[in-house]
Amino acid sequence: MDKKALECLVNAPKKDSIISNQSLEIINFKTVIRNDAVMKTDLRVANEKLQAETHQLNLKLARVKKNTPYIGVGCFSLGVGTAIFIYKKVVK
C-alpha cells in the first residue's frame, strides 16, 4: 500500500501537467476553430466583391467589343477624308 501511495505522489505532478496541457490544447483548438470561421466569412465577402467586379469588367469588355468596329470604320473614314482633302489642296 505504501508503494502505491508513493507512486501516486510521484506521478501526481505528471498527471496534473498532462491534464493542464490537454486543457490548453482544447483552448487553442477552440481558438483555431473560431479564427477559421472568421477567415471563411472574410474570404466569402472578398469572393463576392471580386465576382461583382468581374461582372462589371465583363460588361465593360462587351461594350468595348461592340463599339470597336464602329470606331475602326470611323477612323478609317476620317483618314480617307483627310487624305482626299490634303490631296485636293496639294494638286491645286
HELIX and SHEET records of a PDB file:
HELIX    1   1 ASP A    2  VAL A   91  1                                  90    
END                                                                             
